[in-house]
Amino acid sequence: MRRLGAAVLLGLAIWLAVDALSPAPPPDTAVTSVRDLPAGHLLTASDLTTAHVPAELLPGDAVRQPEPAAGRRLARAVGPREILTDRSLVVAREVSATQRAVHVPVPDPGALLFLRAGDRLDLVEGGRGRTVARDVRVLAVDHPAAEKGGHGLLLAVDEAHLSALIPAMTEAGPGLTPVLRTS
C-alpha cells in the first residue's frame, strides 16, 4: 500500500514538474487602440497598434491585423490599449448611401441600458418635446459606465434628418431623448 501511495505521489510530482517546465503557448497578436477614441471615429493606421496577448485572454472576435480595421468607423468609444473586436467596428454596409453614421450624445446614460444595435427609435428634443429624427437605426450603444467618449448612440441617420438633428445636439439644453419604436 505504501509503495502504491509513493508511486502515485512520484507520478504526480513528475507531472507537475513537466507541466511547470513546459513552455507557455505563444501569445496571439491583437489590434489595440493607441489612445482614447470616440464612437464614430474613422480609424487610421496611426490610431492602431498590435499587442501580444495570451490566447486564453483574447475574445473570439478580436481583430488580429491592423490593415482591415484602418478605414473603418468605431461602433463604440474605446480606451487606450483596448483590444478591438468585430463588435467594436461599424460594418460599412450598415449605412446606406443616403444615410450618415452620427454619434448622438444622450444626457441620461440609464436610457442606454435598454437599447441595442438594430433597435429603431425616434429622437425627441428634451426641452421642446419636438421629434427631430424618426425611425433611425441604432448601430452601436456606448457603454453606460464609460467615463470617456461620452454617453450616446451611434445611429444611421437619413441625410434629410441631419438639418434638424445637428442643431438640437449642439444647442445648450436638456439634449435628446431616444424613444424606442414598437413597430
C-alpha positions in Angstrom: 0.0 0.0 0.0 2.9 2.3 0.8 4.6 1.6 -2.5 1.4 2.4 -4.3 1.0 5.7 -2.5 4.6 6.6 -3.1 4.3 5.7 -6.8 1.2 7.9 -7.1 3.0 10.8 -5.4 6.1 10.3 -7.5 3.9 10.3 -10.7 2.1 13.5 -9.6 5.4 15.2 -8.8 6.8 14.3 -12.2 3.6 15.5 -13.9 3.7 18.9 -12.1 7.4 19.3 -12.9 6.9 18.7 -16.6 3.9 21.0 -16.6 5.8 23.8 -14.9 8.8 23.4 -17.2 6.7 23.2 -20.4 6.8 26.5 -22.4 3.7 28.6 -22.3 1.7 28.7 -25.5 2.9 31.5 -27.8 0.8 34.7 -27.5 -1.5 35.7 -30.2 -1.5 39.1 -32.0 -4.4 41.5 -31.4 -5.0 45.0 -32.6 -5.4 47.7 -29.9 -6.1 51.4 -29.9 -3.3 53.8 -29.3 -5.4 56.3 -27.3 -9.0 57.1 -26.3 -11.2 57.2 -29.4 -14.8 58.2 -29.6 -17.6 56.2 -31.1 -17.9 57.0 -34.8 -14.2 57.8 -35.2 -12.8 56.8 -38.6 -9.7 54.7 -37.8 -6.4 55.4 -39.4 -3.2 53.3 -39.2 -1.8 55.9 -36.6 -4.8 55.0 -34.3 -3.8 51.3 -34.2 -1.0 49.2 -32.8 -0.6 45.5 -32.1 -0.1 43.7 -28.8 0.9 40.1 -28.0 -1.8 38.7 -25.8 -2.2 35.1 -24.3 -4.7 33.3 -26.4 -6.9 32.4 -23.5 -7.5 36.2 -22.8 -8.4 37.1 -26.4 -12.1 37.4 -27.4 -13.0 35.1 -30.2 -13.8 38.1 -32.5 -10.6 40.0 -31.8 -9.2 41.9 -34.7 -5.8 40.3 -35.5 -4.3 42.6 -38.1 -4.5 46.4 -38.4 -5.0 46.6 -42.1 -8.6 45.5 -42.2 -9.5 47.9 -39.3 -8.0 51.0 -40.8 -10.6 53.0 -42.7 -13.5 51.6 -40.7 -15.5 53.5 -38.0 -15.7 52.7 -34.4 -19.1 51.4 -33.2 -18.4 52.5 -29.6 -15.8 54.5 -27.7 -12.6 52.6 -26.9 -9.8 53.3 -24.4 -6.0 53.2 -24.9 -4.6 49.8 -25.5 -8.1 48.3 -25.7 -8.4 45.2 -27.8 -10.6 45.8 -30.9 -13.2 43.3 -31.8 -15.5 42.9 -34.7 -18.3 44.4 -32.5 -16.1 47.5 -32.0 -16.3 48.3 -35.7 -19.2 49.5 -37.8 -19.9 47.4 -40.8 -19.8 49.8 -43.7 -22.8 48.2 -45.4 -25.0 49.0 -42.4 -25.2 52.7 -43.5 -26.8 53.3 -46.9 -25.7 55.9 -49.5 -28.4 58.3 -48.2 -27.5 57.9 -44.5 -24.7 59.0 -42.3 -23.4 57.4 -39.1 -23.8 60.0 -36.4 -22.8 59.8 -32.7 -25.6 61.3 -30.7 -25.0 62.2 -27.1 -27.7 61.1 -24.6 -27.9 63.0 -21.4 -29.3 60.1 -19.3 -26.9 57.2 -19.5 -29.6 54.9 -18.0 -31.5 55.1 -21.3 -28.6 53.3 -22.9 -29.2 50.2 -20.8 -32.3 49.4 -22.7 -31.1 49.9 -26.3 -29.2 47.6 -28.6 -27.7 47.7 -32.0 -30.5 47.1 -34.6 -33.2 48.9 -32.5 -35.3 51.6 -34.3 -36.1 54.8 -32.5 -37.2 58.4 -32.7 -35.1 61.3 -31.2 -37.0 63.9 -29.2 -35.6 67.2 -28.3 -35.8 67.3 -24.5 -36.7 70.9 -23.9 -39.3 71.3 -26.6 -40.7 67.8 -27.0 -40.2 68.1 -30.7 -39.2 65.0 -32.7 -36.1 65.8 -34.7 -35.5 62.4 -36.3 -37.9 59.5 -36.9 -37.3 55.8 -37.3 -33.4 55.9 -37.1 -31.5 52.6 -36.6 -29.1 52.1 -33.7 -25.7 51.0 -35.0 -24.0 50.9 -31.6 -24.6 51.9 -28.0 -21.9 53.4 -25.7 -21.3 51.6 -22.5 -23.3 53.5 -19.9 -20.5 53.4 -17.3 -17.9 54.7 -19.8 -16.1 57.7 -18.3 -14.5 58.9 -21.6 -16.1 59.2 -25.0 -19.5 60.3 -23.6 -22.8 58.6 -23.3 -24.6 58.2 -26.6 -25.6 56.2 -29.6 -24.1 55.7 -33.0 -27.1 56.0 -35.4 -27.7 55.5 -39.1 -29.5 58.8 -39.8 -31.1 59.8 -43.2 -29.5 62.9 -44.6 -32.9 64.6 -44.5 -32.9 64.5 -40.7 -29.5 66.0 -40.2 -30.6 69.6 -40.6 -32.9 69.3 -37.5 -30.7 66.8 -35.6 -27.4 68.6 -35.6 -28.7 71.9 -34.2 -30.7 70.0 -31.5 -27.4 68.2 -30.5 -25.4 71.4 -30.2 -27.8 73.8 -28.5 -27.5 74.1 -24.7 -30.4 72.4 -23.1 -31.7 69.1 -21.9 -30.5 67.2 -25.0 -32.1 64.5 -27.0 -34.1 61.6 -25.7 -34.2 58.3 -27.6 -37.8 56.9 -27.8 -37.9 53.2 -28.8 -40.3 52.4 -31.6 -42.5 49.3 -31.1 -43.3 48.9 -34.8 
